[in-house]
Amino acid sequence: MYDRDLFWSQNNKAVSAYLALLPSKISRVLRLHYLEHYPIGEIGPMIGKSLSTVRNYHSRGLFLLNELLVKEG
C-alpha cells in the first residue's frame, strides 16, 4: 500500500505522470479532489455526474494508483 499523503504532496509533475496513466474520467476526479481541493460532493455537478459515480471514480482511481505504485516497488 502506498502512502497517500506522501504521494499527493509530491511535485505536480510526478503526480501528473501517474494520473496520465489512468482513464481521463477517473484522473479528472482525483485531480479535482486532491490537487485542486474540491470536496467530492462538489465535483459531480462540475463534471455532470452523480455523487455515486464520482465516489466510484474516486475509489477506482485510488485502487488503480495503488496497483501502479506497487508494481513500481
Secondary structure, 3 states (H helix, E strand, C coil): CCCHHHHHHCCHHHHHHHHCCCCHHHHHHHHHHHHCCCCHHHHHHHHCCCHHHHHHHHHHHHHHHHHHHHHHC
